[in-house]
Amino acid sequence: MTTPAEHKDLVRRYLNAFNDRDHETLAELLAEDVVEHGVHDELHGVDEIVDFLQAHFEVFPDYSGTTEAMVAEGDTVAVRYRVSGTHSEEYRDVDPTGHTVEWTGMAMYRIEDGRIAEIWLEENRLGLLEQLEAVDPPAHLRI
């Protein structure tokens, strides 16, 4: 049986492989039938996740993330993170702006048999769209 500390190490390896665009390691660390529930459609399997990430890296070629906090309990690891990248290709019908943007998010990873079996993502995509000038911030938040 693996420990929460070992689960955190596994997720750290996954996040490092993510930043390094190391698809081989990502595939090693993800269960074959992994499911990602996120701000986009649900993704099923290693290939769908790697393809989605590759498309994301084309939009934000210098995309990288930083882990700000990590907590593990049982078979679950929670991560609070910050990411940034330069908007170089069309994103959600928004033409490239060249803006360097930054947003935050939280992810939960469920570990099963030494691999990531399920991922849940929540990200501040409204803040991202505001930085891309695709939406205006709510009036009560404008200075």
N, C-alpha and C positions, 0 to 999 in steps of 0.2 A: 504494500500500500504506500502510495506517495504522500508526502506531507504538503501543507500549504506553502512552506518555503520552497520546496521543489517545484510546485506549481508556479510560483512567482518567477523562478529561474527560467522555466519553460516560456512564460509569457515575455520575459525580458529578451530571450533569444529570438522569439517571434518578432518583437518590435524592432530589434536590431536588424534582423533580416529584411523587414519591411523597409526601414530607412536605407539599407544597403541595396535594395532591389534584388535580393538574393532569392530568386524564385525556387531554386533547388531546396534551400533550407526551409522556406515557407511550406513547400509541399511535404517535407519531412515532419514538420511540426503540426500540420493540420490533419485531422482525421479525413479519410477519403470521403465520407458522407457529411462533412462539416456543413453547418448552416449558419449564415450570417444574417441577422435581423438588423436592419439599419435605416439610415435616412433615405435609402434608395430601395429598390425592390429587394426582396429576400433573395439571397444568393445561396446556391446549393452546390457543394463539392469544391474541391481544390481548384479545378480549372476555371470555374466561374469567378471565384474570388481573385485568383491571379490575373485573369483577363480584366476584371474591373479595376484592380490596382494599376495595371499597365495603362489602361485608358486614363486613369486619374493622373498618373505621372506624365502623360503627354500634355495634359491641360496645365499642370503645375510641375514643370520639369525639375525644379530645384526643391520640390516638396520634401519636407522632413518634419519629424515629430520629436517632442521631448516629453518624457514622462515626468509629471509633477507629483504624483502620489500613486502608491500601489498598496492594496490591501488584499489579503487572501484569507478565506475561511472555507473549510471543507474542500469541495472540488471547484470552487469559484474564485477567480481573481478579478478585482475591480481596479481600473486604471483611470486616473484623471490626467489628461494630456493637453498639450498645446502644439499646434502645427502651423507651418507657414510655407508659402510658396509664391512664385510669380505666375500670374495669370497669362499664359502664352497661347492658349487655344480656346475655342468656344466651350463654354460651360453653361449648361442649362439654358440654352438660347441666348447667352450673353457673349457678345463678341469679345475677343481678347482685349484686355485693357492695359496690360503691361504692369498693372499694380502688384506690388508685393503685399500679400494679405496674410492675416493671422487669425486663427480661430481656435476655440477650445472644444473639448469633448470629453465624454466619459464612455468607457467600454467595460463590458463584463465578459469574461472568458470562462467557459465551463470546460474542465479538463476531464477526459475519460481515457483510460488505458494509456496514459503518458502522452496524449495528443490533445490539441484544441478541438473540441467537438461542436462547440456552439459559441457564437459571438453576438453580443447585443451592442449597438452603437447609438449614441445620442450626441449630436454635434450642434454647435451654434451656427447653423447654415444661414439664418437670417442676418446675423452679423457679417458673415462672409458676403452675402448678396449686397448688403449695405456698402461694404468696402469696394465692391465691384461696380457700385453706383447703379445697380439694377433695381433697387427699391430704396425709397426714402425711409429714414428712421421715423417711428411714430412721433407725431407732433409734440407730445408731452416729454419726449426725450431729447428734442433739439435744443441747442443752446443758442 
